[in-house]
Amino acid sequence: MKTLLSLKYVDLLIQGLALVIPLVSCLFYGGANNLAAYFTVGGAQVLSCLAHIGLPSRLRSDQRKYYEWTLATVLLLFLVAALLLLPVVLYLALGLLFISPFLALWYTLICYQELCTVKRYTDRKKYVLTN
């Protein structure tokens, strides 16, 4: 459990850095890095989400399920639009441009909630007597 706690700290640190570094980069270097910021944050969060698939349900935040369904819905909408109506993809991409920062903050909050849950389990084990 302590290893999982360490991994959750690292995951939360990566999520924080994935949010802060592109933001600072965009402020200093202008709009040229805006697209790179979206890919950096999105890539870090998708990899983290995939890494958490096998996490036991008692350690998963309830919000993670909703986040995963949201990502699956967005992906399905893009696939259907790409196959049927190509101009719709542009409208979806434009909408996602504005929704993505909120999804990123939501996922970081999910990581924090799960860290607190794992920490609670780790602290509880200190006080439970085992033979």
C-alpha positions as CSV (number, residue, x, y, z in Angstrom):
1,M,0.0,0.0,0.0
2,K,2.9,2.4,0.7
3,T,4.2,1.8,-2.8
4,L,0.8,2.7,-4.2
5,L,0.8,5.8,-2.0
6,S,4.2,6.8,-3.5
7,L,2.9,6.2,-7.0
8,K,-0.2,8.3,-6.3
9,Y,2.1,11.2,-5.1
10,V,4.1,10.9,-8.3
11,D,1.0,10.8,-10.4
12,L,-0.4,13.9,-8.7
13,L,3.0,15.7,-9.2
14,I,3.0,14.7,-12.9
15,Q,-0.6,16.0,-13.3
16,G,0.3,19.3,-11.6
17,L,3.4,19.7,-13.7
18,A,1.5,18.8,-16.8
19,L,-0.9,21.7,-16.0
20,V,1.6,24.3,-14.8
21,I,4.6,23.9,-17.3
22,P,2.5,24.4,-20.5
23,L,0.7,27.3,-18.9
24,V,3.9,29.0,-18.0
25,S,5.4,28.2,-21.4
26,C,2.4,29.8,-23.1
27,L,2.7,32.9,-21.0
28,F,6.4,33.3,-21.8
29,Y,6.6,32.1,-25.4
30,G,3.2,33.2,-26.6
31,G,0.5,31.4,-28.5
32,A,2.9,29.1,-30.5
33,N,2.9,26.7,-27.6
34,N,-0.8,26.6,-27.0
35,L,-1.4,23.4,-29.1
36,A,1.6,21.7,-27.5
37,A,0.1,22.5,-24.1
38,Y,-3.1,20.7,-25.0
39,F,-1.3,17.6,-26.2
40,T,1.0,17.6,-23.1
41,V,-1.8,17.8,-20.6
42,G,-4.1,15.5,-22.5
43,G,-1.3,12.9,-23.1
44,A,-0.3,12.9,-19.5
45,Q,-3.8,12.4,-18.3
46,V,-4.7,9.7,-20.8
47,L,-1.6,7.7,-19.8
48,S,-2.4,8.2,-16.1
49,C,-6.0,7.1,-16.7
50,L,-4.9,4.0,-18.5
51,A,-2.5,3.2,-15.7
52,H,-5.3,3.3,-13.2
53,I,-7.5,0.8,-15.0
54,G,-6.6,-2.0,-12.6
55,L,-6.9,0.0,-9.4
56,P,-9.3,-1.7,-6.9
57,S,-12.7,-0.1,-6.8
58,R,-12.4,0.8,-3.1
59,L,-9.4,3.0,-4.0
60,R,-10.9,4.6,-7.0
61,S,-12.8,7.9,-6.8
62,D,-16.4,7.7,-7.8
63,Q,-15.7,10.6,-10.2
64,R,-13.2,8.5,-12.1
65,K,-16.0,6.4,-13.6
66,Y,-17.8,9.5,-14.8
67,Y,-14.5,10.9,-16.2
68,E,-13.8,7.7,-18.1
69,W,-17.4,7.7,-19.6
70,T,-16.9,11.3,-20.6
71,L,-13.7,10.4,-22.4
72,A,-15.3,7.4,-24.1
73,T,-18.3,9.5,-25.2
74,V,-16.0,12.2,-26.7
75,L,-13.9,9.6,-28.5
76,L,-17.0,7.9,-29.9
77,L,-18.4,11.3,-31.0
78,F,-15.2,12.0,-32.9
79,L,-15.1,8.6,-34.5
80,V,-18.7,8.8,-35.7
81,A,-18.3,12.4,-36.9
82,A,-15.0,11.5,-38.7
83,L,-16.7,8.6,-40.5
84,L,-20.0,10.4,-41.4
85,L,-19.7,14.1,-41.2
86,L,-16.2,15.5,-41.5
87,P,-17.2,19.2,-40.9
88,V,-18.8,18.2,-37.6
89,V,-15.3,17.2,-36.4
90,L,-14.2,20.8,-36.6
91,Y,-17.1,21.9,-34.4
92,L,-16.4,19.1,-31.9
93,A,-12.7,20.1,-31.8
94,L,-13.6,23.7,-31.2
95,G,-15.9,22.7,-28.4
96,L,-13.2,20.5,-26.9
97,L,-10.8,23.4,-27.1
98,F,-12.9,25.1,-24.4
99,I,-13.9,22.0,-22.5
100,S,-10.4,20.5,-22.2
101,P,-9.1,22.8,-19.4
102,F,-12.1,21.9,-17.2
103,L,-11.5,18.2,-17.9
104,A,-7.9,18.6,-17.0
105,L,-8.8,20.2,-13.6
106,W,-11.4,17.6,-13.0
107,Y,-8.9,14.8,-13.6
108,T,-6.4,16.4,-11.3
109,L,-9.1,16.6,-8.6
110,I,-9.8,12.9,-9.1
111,C,-6.1,12.1,-8.6
112,Y,-6.1,14.2,-5.4
113,Q,-9.2,12.4,-4.1
114,E,-7.7,9.0,-4.8
115,L,-4.4,10.0,-3.1
116,C,-6.4,11.0,0.0
117,T,-8.2,7.6,-0.1
118,V,-4.9,5.6,-0.4
119,K,-3.4,7.7,2.4
120,R,-6.3,6.9,4.6
121,Y,-5.9,3.2,4.0
122,T,-2.2,3.5,4.6
123,D,-2.6,5.4,7.9
124,R,-5.3,2.9,9.0
125,K,-2.9,0.0,8.6
126,K,-0.5,1.6,11.1
127,Y,-3.1,1.4,13.8
128,V,-4.5,-2.1,13.1
129,L,-2.8,-4.8,15.0
130,T,-1.9,-7.9,12.9
131,N,-0.3,-11.1,13.9
